[in-house]
Amino acid sequence: MGQHTHKLRILLIHGAGASPRNSGDDAQAFSAAKRLKKLIPDCELAFARIYAEDDGSLWPGEDLVDSPHLYLLGHSALADFMLKCTTHARIKPLSVLITKGCLFMRVLRLLFAAWCKRAFGISVLLDKCGRRVLENLASCDAVYCSGGGNLNDIWLRQELLPRTTTYRVAHLLGKPVFVSGQGVGPLNSWLGKRLLQWGVWHVKVFGCRDRDESVKLLTSLGISSQVAQPLGDDAMDLVPAPSSRAQEILKTEGVPVGQFTVITMHIRFTNFSVDFRNQGIPFMAELCDALIEQCNCFIAFVPISHARERAYDYDIGDAFEVFAKMKKRNRAAFICGERYSPPEIKAVIAESVALVGFSYHAWVFSLTSGHPTFGLYFGEYFRHKSSGLFAWYDRLNWVWDISKAKVQDIVNEVSSALGSAIMHNREIQAKTQLLVLNIEKPARLLNHYCQPQVSNYTRRPIP
């Protein structure tokens, strides 16, 4: 085969930048981009988001994008597929891709247009923006999708359908699709399973972020075990900011560095029922007080998501309600003076001795820093997320269903782990090193698959 006559162009599709802004989603996309650049140095990256909203540039100061930002196949609250394309930080929507008919009819029109584009070189049944979506997809050599925990019944309309449609449209255009760090399930509905099977059928590799359940579900749908592989989460190789920056943040936020051991705490009840939230706030306040008293520590509340443009900021608002119920408020502080970047958040967590909380990526940041990490969850969806992550580290005893847990049991486990912190650190770091090698596999396969070939589509710059 001939050599490349142009840079390998990769379209990186991710869930970062949505509102509320989530450091975990941003970390996944950022790490995937860095990984592709590391393993394929001469590649050209274009970015696309599943979500239609945007609240600013993704990674200030990071020169990772060779093409202007390309946003396609996003969706609004009504799940309209939208195209966005700009060179500016602030994004303004150009047009709704398909404006009439039900959601599934829009998907069918898009698929038919993709087939016509591949077969005859023309786009039909789409407006100008829709045609540009297909033009931009066709101008790329491969599609790489960074992960998330959204291929399930809960997000069927908002996430599962747009993502699987993206996979299928790319396939119809002759573009190989590679997926990394993706969580699948819980998925019990017939429609959800059929959509997943339909979307993933032609994917070259589907990297699952949990160790067991996602792969079992995919193989039960007939997806080959060579395609569906347990590899780990995209954010596991995120490099934290320097320790000096973390120390600066902690001091600025009023954390008495050096006087007490610091335990970071992540609180989020907004995903749960109102009744459970009302029970959970006093439970977490009691847990914080018990940790302060029995472990002689300082609690630093760390947010993962940011929703400042909303009336209620999820993580900070929920943490403040817990703080208001605490008796030892003089031994707690909030890391919320500004919206810190994912590397800064990870660096702050790395400066603590342990983390207790509800967020998947708070757990990832802490575990990959080598620290004892204690996950709290409620409901099947969050059980699936927590067990999938902690199983990699053989630490399922560090996860609790908060509706059944007792404060003293959690405190005892935290205290015991801190007493053996050096041993845990060594074991956790060894597991993380293996996972970091795992998650490079989709990018390596992409490089191997695409090197001997180039797109037969006439290349043009992304507008």
C-alpha positions as CSV (number, residue, x, y, z in Angstrom):
1,M,0.0,0.0,0.0
2,G,1.1,3.6,-0.6
3,Q,2.3,5.9,2.1
4,H,0.2,8.7,3.6
5,T,0.1,11.8,1.4
6,H,-1.5,13.7,4.2
7,K,-1.7,13.6,8.0
8,L,-4.0,11.0,9.4
9,R,-7.1,12.9,10.4
10,I,-8.9,11.6,13.5
11,L,-12.3,12.8,14.6
12,L,-12.4,12.6,18.4
13,I,-15.9,12.5,19.7
14,H,-16.4,13.2,23.4
15,G,-18.9,14.3,26.1
16,A,-16.8,17.2,27.5
17,G,-17.8,20.8,27.7
18,A,-21.5,20.2,28.4
19,S,-23.4,22.1,31.1
20,P,-23.0,21.5,34.0
21,R,-19.3,21.3,33.3
22,N,-17.8,18.0,34.6
23,S,-14.2,17.6,35.3
24,G,-14.5,13.8,34.8
25,D,-15.8,14.2,31.2
26,D,-13.2,16.9,30.5
27,A,-10.5,14.6,31.8
28,Q,-11.6,11.7,29.6
29,A,-11.5,13.9,26.5
30,F,-8.3,15.6,27.4
31,S,-6.5,12.3,28.2
32,A,-7.8,10.7,25.0
33,A,-6.4,13.6,22.9
34,K,-3.0,13.5,24.6
35,R,-2.9,9.7,24.2
36,L,-3.6,10.0,20.4
37,K,-1.0,12.7,20.0
38,K,1.5,10.6,22.0
39,L,1.0,7.4,20.0
40,I,0.3,9.0,16.6
41,P,2.4,12.2,16.7
42,D,1.7,13.3,13.2
43,C,-2.0,12.9,13.4
44,E,-4.5,15.8,13.0
45,L,-7.3,16.0,15.5
46,A,-10.7,17.5,15.1
47,F,-13.1,17.6,18.0
48,A,-16.8,16.7,18.1
49,R,-19.1,16.7,21.1
50,I,-22.2,14.6,21.8
51,Y,-23.7,17.5,23.7
52,A,-24.9,20.7,21.9
53,E,-24.2,23.1,24.8
54,D,-20.9,24.8,25.4
55,D,-19.6,27.2,28.0
56,G,-16.1,28.0,26.9
57,S,-12.9,26.6,25.5
58,L,-12.1,23.1,26.6
59,W,-8.5,23.2,27.8
60,P,-7.0,26.7,27.9
61,G,-3.4,26.8,26.9
62,E,-3.4,23.3,25.4
63,D,-2.6,23.3,21.7
64,L,-4.1,20.0,20.8
65,V,-6.4,20.9,18.0
66,D,-5.1,21.2,14.5
67,S,-8.4,22.0,12.9
68,P,-11.0,24.5,14.2
69,H,-13.4,23.0,16.7
70,L,-15.9,20.9,15.0
71,Y,-19.1,20.1,16.9
72,L,-21.5,17.7,15.2
73,L,-24.2,15.2,16.0
74,G,-24.9,17.0,19.3
75,H,-28.4,17.2,20.7
76,S,-30.5,19.8,22.4
77,A,-32.9,19.1,25.2
78,L,-35.3,17.8,22.5
79,A,-32.6,15.5,21.1
80,D,-32.3,17.4,17.8
81,F,-29.1,16.7,16.0
82,M,-27.2,19.9,15.7
83,L,-24.0,21.1,14.0
84,K,-21.7,23.7,15.5
85,C,-18.4,24.9,14.0
86,T,-16.3,27.8,15.1
87,T,-12.8,29.0,15.8
88,H,-14.0,30.9,18.9
89,A,-14.3,29.8,22.5
90,R,-17.9,30.7,22.7
91,I,-20.1,28.6,20.4
92,K,-23.2,29.8,18.6
93,P,-25.5,27.2,17.1
94,L,-25.7,27.4,13.3
95,S,-28.9,25.4,12.7
96,V,-30.9,22.4,13.7
97,L,-29.8,19.6,11.5
98,I,-33.2,18.1,10.8
99,T,-36.1,20.1,12.0
100,K,-39.2,18.1,11.2
101,G,-40.5,14.7,12.2
102,C,-39.9,12.5,15.3
103,L,-36.5,11.6,16.6
104,F,-36.3,8.2,14.9
105,M,-37.3,9.7,11.6
106,R,-34.5,12.2,11.9
107,V,-32.1,9.3,12.6
108,L,-33.4,7.4,9.5
109,R,-33.0,10.5,7.3
110,L,-29.4,10.9,8.5
111,L,-28.6,7.3,7.9
112,F,-30.1,7.4,4.4
113,A,-28.2,10.5,3.6
114,A,-24.9,8.9,4.8
115,W,-25.5,5.9,2.5
116,C,-26.2,8.2,-0.4
117,K,-23.1,10.1,0.4
118,R,-21.0,7.0,0.3
119,A,-22.7,5.4,-2.7
120,F,-23.3,8.5,-5.0
121,G,-21.3,11.3,-3.4
122,I,-24.4,13.4,-2.8
123,S,-26.3,14.4,0.4
124,V,-30.0,14.1,0.2
125,L,-32.9,15.0,2.6
126,L,-30.6,17.3,4.7
127,D,-30.2,21.0,4.9
128,K,-26.9,22.8,4.4
129,C,-25.7,22.1,8.0
130,G,-26.6,18.4,7.7
131,R,-24.6,18.1,4.5
132,R,-21.6,19.8,6.2
133,V,-21.8,17.2,9.0
134,L,-21.4,14.4,6.4
135,E,-18.8,16.3,4.5
136,N,-16.7,16.7,7.7
137,L,-17.2,13.0,8.8
138,A,-16.2,11.9,5.3
139,S,-13.1,14.1,5.3
140,C,-11.7,12.2,8.4
141,D,-9.8,8.9,8.2
142,A,-11.1,7.5,11.5
143,V,-13.5,8.2,14.3
144,Y,-12.3,7.8,18.0
145,C,-14.9,8.0,20.7
146,S,-13.8,8.7,24.3
147,G,-16.0,7.1,26.9
148,G,-18.5,7.8,29.6
149,G,-21.1,5.9,31.7
150,N,-24.1,6.7,29.4
151,L,-25.0,3.7,27.2
152,N,-27.9,2.6,29.3
153,D,-31.7,2.8,29.7
154,I,-31.5,6.0,31.8
155,W,-29.9,7.9,28.9
156,L,-31.4,6.0,26.0
157,R,-32.8,9.1,24.2
158,Q,-30.1,11.6,25.3
159,E,-27.0,9.5,24.9
160,L,-27.5,5.9,23.7
161,L,-29.3,6.8,20.5
162,P,-27.0,9.7,19.4
163,R,-23.8,7.8,20.2
164,T,-24.9,4.6,18.4
165,T,-26.2,6.6,15.5
166,T,-22.8,8.3,15.3
167,Y,-21.1,4.9,15.1
168,R,-23.4,3.7,12.4
169,V,-23.2,6.9,10.3
170,A,-19.4,6.7,10.4
171,H,-19.5,3.1,9.3
172,L,-21.8,4.0,6.4
173,L,-19.3,6.6,5.3
174,G,-16.5,3.9,5.4
175,K,-14.8,5.4,8.5
176,P,-13.5,2.9,11.1
177,V,-14.7,3.6,14.6
178,F,-12.7,3.0,17.8
179,V,-14.3,3.4,21.3
180,S,-12.4,3.7,24.6
181,G,-13.3,4.0,28.3
182,Q,-17.0,3.3,27.8
183,G,-19.4,2.0,30.4
184,V,-22.4,0.0,29.3
185,G,-25.5,-0.6,31.3
186,P,-27.6,-1.2,33.3
187,L,-29.5,-2.0,30.0
188,N,-32.6,-4.1,30.4
189,S,-35.0,-2.8,27.8
190,W,-35.4,-4.6,24.5
191,L,-35.0,-1.3,22.6
192,G,-31.9,-0.3,24.4
193,K,-30.2,-3.6,23.7
194,R,-31.1,-3.6,20.0
195,L,-29.8,0.0,19.6
196,L,-26.5,-1.0,21.3
197,Q,-26.1,-4.1,19.2
198,W,-27.0,-2.1,16.0
199,G,-24.5,0.7,16.8
200,V,-21.6,-1.4,18.0
201,W,-21.7,-4.2,15.4
202,H,-19.1,-2.6,13.1
203,V,-16.9,-0.9,15.7
204,K,-13.3,-2.1,15.4
205,V,-12.6,-2.1,19.2
206,F,-14.9,-1.2,22.0
207,G,-12.9,-0.5,25.2
208,C,-15.0,-1.0,28.4
209,R,-14.1,0.9,31.5
210,D,-15.3,-1.6,34.0
211,R,-13.8,-5.1,34.4
212,D,-16.7,-7.4,34.0
213,E,-20.3,-6.3,33.4
214,S,-20.1,-4.2,30.2
215,V,-18.2,-7.0,28.4
216,K,-20.7,-9.6,29.5
217,L,-23.6,-7.5,28.2
218,L,-21.9,-6.9,24.9
219,T,-20.9,-10.5,24.3
220,S,-24.5,-11.6,25.2
221,L,-25.6,-9.4,22.3
222,G,-23.3,-11.2,19.9
223,I,-20.4,-8.7,20.0
224,S,-17.1,-10.5,19.7
225,S,-14.8,-10.6,22.7
226,Q,-12.1,-9.4,20.4
227,V,-14.1,-6.2,19.9
228,A,-15.5,-5.8,23.5
229,Q,-12.6,-5.6,25.8
230,P,-12.2,-4.5,29.4
231,L,-9.5,-1.8,29.3
232,G,-10.2,0.9,31.9
233,D,-11.4,4.5,32.0
234,D,-9.9,7.2,29.7
235,A,-9.1,9.5,32.6
236,M,-6.8,7.0,34.4
237,D,-3.7,8.4,32.8
238,L,-4.5,12.0,33.5
239,V,-1.4,13.8,34.7
240,P,-2.1,16.0,37.7
241,A,-0.9,19.6,38.1
242,P,2.3,20.1,40.0
243,S,2.2,19.5,43.8
244,S,3.1,23.2,44.3
245,R,0.0,24.2,42.5
246,A,-2.2,21.9,44.6
247,Q,-0.5,23.4,47.8
248,E,-1.3,26.9,46.5
249,I,-5.0,26.0,45.9
250,L,-5.3,24.4,49.4
251,K,-3.9,27.4,51.1
252,T,-6.0,29.8,49.1
253,E,-9.1,27.9,50.0
254,G,-8.3,27.9,53.7
255,V,-7.1,24.3,54.2
256,P,-4.5,24.2,56.9
257,V,-1.8,22.3,55.1
258,G,0.6,20.6,57.5
259,Q,-1.6,21.0,60.6
260,F,-3.9,18.1,59.9
261,T,-4.1,15.1,57.5
262,V,-6.6,16.0,54.8
263,I,-9.4,13.8,53.6
264,T,-11.2,15.0,50.4
265,M,-14.9,14.6,50.3
266,H,-17.2,14.7,47.3
267,I,-20.9,15.1,47.8
268,R,-23.7,14.8,45.2
269,F,-27.3,14.0,45.9
270,T,-28.9,15.6,42.9
271,N,-29.1,12.3,41.0
272,F,-31.1,10.7,43.7
273,S,-34.7,10.9,44.9
274,V,-35.8,13.8,47.1
275,D,-36.6,11.5,50.0
276,F,-33.2,9.8,49.8
277,R,-31.5,13.2,49.6
278,N,-33.2,14.4,52.7
279,Q,-31.9,11.3,54.5
280,G,-28.4,11.4,53.0
281,I,-27.5,15.0,54.0
282,P,-27.6,14.3,57.8
283,F,-25.9,10.9,57.2
284,M,-23.0,12.6,55.4
285,A,-22.8,15.3,58.0
286,E,-22.5,12.7,60.8
287,L,-19.9,10.8,58.7
288,C,-17.8,14.0,58.3
289,D,-17.9,14.7,62.0
290,A,-17.0,11.1,62.9
291,L,-14.0,11.2,60.5
292,I,-12.8,14.5,61.9
293,E,-13.0,13.2,65.5
294,Q,-11.7,9.7,65.0
295,C,-9.1,10.2,62.3
296,N,-8.1,13.7,63.5
297,C,-8.4,15.0,59.9
298,F,-9.5,18.1,58.0
299,I,-12.3,17.7,55.4
300,A,-11.9,19.4,52.1
301,F,-15.1,19.3,49.9
302,V,-14.0,18.9,46.3
303,P,-16.5,19.5,43.4
304,I,-16.3,17.5,40.2
305,S,-19.2,19.1,38.3
306,H,-19.7,22.9,38.0
307,A,-23.1,24.5,37.2
308,R,-22.5,28.2,38.1
309,E,-24.9,29.4,35.4
310,R,-27.7,27.5,37.2
311,A,-29.6,28.5,40.3
312,Y,-28.2,25.5,42.2
313,D,-24.6,24.2,41.7
314,Y,-24.8,20.5,42.2
315,D,-21.7,19.5,44.0
316,I,-21.0,22.7,45.9
317,G,-24.6,23.2,46.8
318,D,-25.0,19.7,48.1
319,A,-21.7,19.9,50.0
320,F,-22.8,23.2,51.6
321,E,-26.0,21.6,52.9
322,V,-23.9,18.8,54.5
323,F,-21.5,21.4,55.9
324,A,-24.5,23.3,57.5
325,K,-25.5,20.2,59.4
326,M,-22.0,19.4,60.7
327,K,-20.9,20.1,64.3
328,K,-17.2,20.5,63.5
329,R,-17.4,23.1,60.7
330,N,-14.2,24.6,61.8
331,R,-12.4,21.6,60.4
332,A,-13.8,21.7,56.9
333,A,-13.4,23.9,53.8
334,F,-14.6,24.1,50.1
335,I,-12.3,23.9,47.1
336,C,-14.6,26.2,45.0
337,G,-12.9,29.6,44.8
338,E,-12.8,29.2,41.0
339,R,-13.5,26.5,38.4
340,Y,-10.3,24.5,38.6
341,S,-9.1,22.3,35.7
342,P,-9.2,18.5,35.9
343,P,-5.4,18.3,36.4
344,E,-5.7,20.8,39.3
345,I,-8.6,18.9,40.9
346,K,-6.6,15.7,40.6
347,A,-3.6,17.4,42.1
348,V,-5.7,18.6,45.1
349,I,-7.0,15.1,45.6
350,A,-3.5,13.7,45.4
351,E,-2.4,15.9,48.3
352,S,-5.0,14.3,50.6
353,V,-4.6,11.0,52.3
354,A,-7.9,9.5,51.2
355,L,-11.1,10.4,49.4
356,V,-14.7,9.6,50.4
357,G,-17.5,10.4,47.9
358,F,-20.1,9.8,45.2
359,S,-18.4,10.8,41.9
360,Y,-17.0,8.1,39.6
361,H,-14.2,10.4,38.5
362,A,-13.4,11.6,42.0
363,W,-12.8,7.9,42.7
364,V,-10.6,7.6,39.5
365,F,-8.5,10.7,40.4
366,S,-7.9,9.3,43.9
367,L,-7.3,5.7,43.1
368,T,-4.8,6.6,40.3
369,S,-3.0,8.8,42.8
370,G,-2.5,5.7,44.9
371,H,-4.8,6.7,47.8
372,P,-7.4,4.7,49.8
373,T,-10.7,5.7,48.2
374,F,-14.2,5.0,49.5
375,G,-17.2,5.0,47.2
376,L,-20.7,5.7,48.2
377,Y,-23.7,4.9,45.9
378,F,-27.4,4.5,45.7
379,G,-29.4,2.5,43.1
380,E,-28.4,0.0,40.4
381,Y,-26.9,2.5,38.0
382,F,-24.4,3.8,40.6
383,R,-23.7,0.3,41.9
384,H,-22.8,-0.7,38.4
385,K,-20.4,2.3,38.1
386,S,-18.7,1.8,41.5
387,S,-18.3,-2.0,41.4
388,G,-17.0,-1.8,37.8
389,L,-14.2,0.6,38.9
390,F,-13.3,-0.8,42.3
391,A,-13.2,-4.4,41.0
392,W,-10.1,-3.4,39.0
393,Y,-8.3,-2.8,42.3
394,D,-9.8,-5.7,44.2
395,R,-11.3,-3.2,46.7
396,L,-15.0,-3.9,46.6
397,N,-14.9,-3.7,50.4
398,W,-14.3,0.1,49.9
399,V,-17.8,0.6,48.3
400,W,-21.0,1.0,50.2
401,D,-24.7,1.3,49.4
402,I,-25.4,4.4,51.4
403,S,-29.0,3.4,52.0
404,K,-27.7,0.4,54.0
405,A,-24.4,1.6,55.3
406,K,-23.6,2.6,58.9
407,V,-21.4,5.6,59.7
408,Q,-19.2,3.7,62.1
409,D,-18.5,0.9,59.6
410,I,-17.2,3.4,57.0
411,V,-15.1,5.2,59.6
412,N,-13.6,1.9,60.8
413,E,-12.7,1.0,57.2
414,V,-11.2,4.4,56.5
415,S,-9.2,4.3,59.7
416,S,-7.9,0.8,59.0
417,A,-6.9,1.7,55.4
418,L,-5.0,4.8,56.6
419,G,-3.1,2.7,59.0
420,S,-1.9,0.6,56.0
421,A,-1.6,3.4,53.6
422,I,1.9,2.5,52.3
423,M,0.8,-1.0,51.4
424,H,-2.4,0.2,49.7
425,N,-0.5,2.8,47.8
426,R,1.9,0.2,46.4
427,E,-0.8,-2.2,45.4
428,I,-3.1,0.5,43.9
429,Q,-0.2,2.1,41.9
430,A,0.7,-1.3,40.4
431,K,-2.9,-1.8,39.3
432,T,-3.0,1.7,37.8
433,Q,0.2,1.1,35.8
434,L,-1.4,-1.9,34.1
435,L,-4.6,-0.1,33.4
436,V,-2.7,2.8,31.8
437,L,-1.1,0.4,29.4
438,N,-4.6,-1.2,28.7
439,I,-6.3,2.1,27.8
440,E,-3.7,2.8,25.1
441,K,-5.0,-0.2,23.1
442,P,-7.8,1.5,21.0
443,A,-5.3,4.3,19.9
444,R,-2.7,1.7,19.0
445,L,-5.2,-0.3,17.0
446,L,-6.4,2.8,15.3
447,N,-2.8,3.6,14.3
448,H,-2.2,0.1,13.1
449,Y,-5.5,-0.1,11.2
450,C,-5.2,3.3,9.4
451,Q,-1.5,3.5,8.6
452,P,-1.6,1.5,5.3
453,Q,-4.6,3.3,4.0
454,V,-5.9,6.7,3.3
455,S,-9.4,8.0,2.8
456,N,-10.5,7.8,-0.8
457,Y,-12.6,10.8,-0.2
458,T,-11.3,14.1,-1.7
459,R,-9.9,15.9,1.3
460,R,-10.8,19.4,2.1
461,P,-10.3,21.6,5.2
462,I,-12.9,21.5,7.9
463,P,-14.8,24.7,7.6
